[in-house]
Amino acid sequence: MISRMMLQNPNVIMLDQPTNHLDLESIQSFNEQCSDYKGIVLLTSHDHTFMQTVANRVIELTPKGIIDRLMSFDEYLADDRVKQLRSEMYS
């Protein structure tokens, strides 16, 4: 279903936990296809490797607002300014 959707060339694809229930080979192929996709992919995932491979912008919704950063997922997790913002947003 996702492959068919991507072939229709939409501007935006929204995915919720897209790698759940996929085997390793399918996840790797899906990672490559999402990385090569020219449109916007909005996604949620618990798969750290998938997030690091695909995401180049992280938008976190917090109780007090949004944290929006144009960086990889690992950079986002390691960024001291983001850590400070997160502590303020969740306190």
HUGIDA-V677351 format. One record per residue. N is the residue number from 1. RES is the residue in one small letter. PHI is phi in whole degrees, -180 to 180 (none if undefined). Layout:
{{N | RES | PHI} {N | RES | PHI}}
//
This chain:
{{1 | m | none} {2 | i | -66} {3 | s | -61} {4 | r | -62} {5 | m | -63} {6 | m | -67} {7 | l | -70} {8 | q | -81} {9 | n | 57} {10 | p | -73} {11 | n | -75} {12 | v | -135} {13 | i | -124} {14 | m | -108} {15 | l | -128} {16 | d | -117} {17 | q | 53} {18 | p | -67} {19 | t | -94} {20 | n | -61} {21 | h | 68} {22 | l | -105} {23 | d | -79} {24 | l | -58} {25 | e | -62} {26 | s | -67} {27 | i | -63} {28 | q | -62} {29 | s | -64} {30 | f | -64} {31 | n | -57} {32 | e | -62} {33 | q | -66} {34 | c | -67} {35 | s | -66} {36 | d | -83} {37 | y | -64} {38 | k | -85} {39 | g | -87} {40 | i | -99} {41 | v | -116} {42 | l | -97} {43 | l | -147} {44 | t | -122} {45 | s | -164} {46 | h | -99} {47 | d | -88} {48 | h | -59} {49 | t | -61} {50 | f | -61} {51 | m | -62} {52 | q | -67} {53 | t | -74} {54 | v | -99} {55 | a | -77} {56 | n | -122} {57 | r | -148} {58 | v | -118} {59 | i | -121} {60 | e | -108} {61 | l | -92} {62 | t | -117} {63 | p | -59} {64 | k | -111} {65 | g | 144} {66 | i | -112} {67 | i | -112} {68 | d | -127} {69 | r | -134} {70 | l | -93} {71 | m | -164} {72 | s | -70} {73 | f | -63} {74 | d | -65} {75 | e | -62} {76 | y | -61} {77 | l | -66} {78 | a | -92} {79 | d | -68} {80 | d | -65} {81 | r | -65} {82 | v | -66} {83 | k | -60} {84 | q | -64} {85 | l | -59} {86 | r | -63} {87 | s | -66} {88 | e | -71} {89 | m | -71} {90 | y | -99} {91 | s | -90}}
//
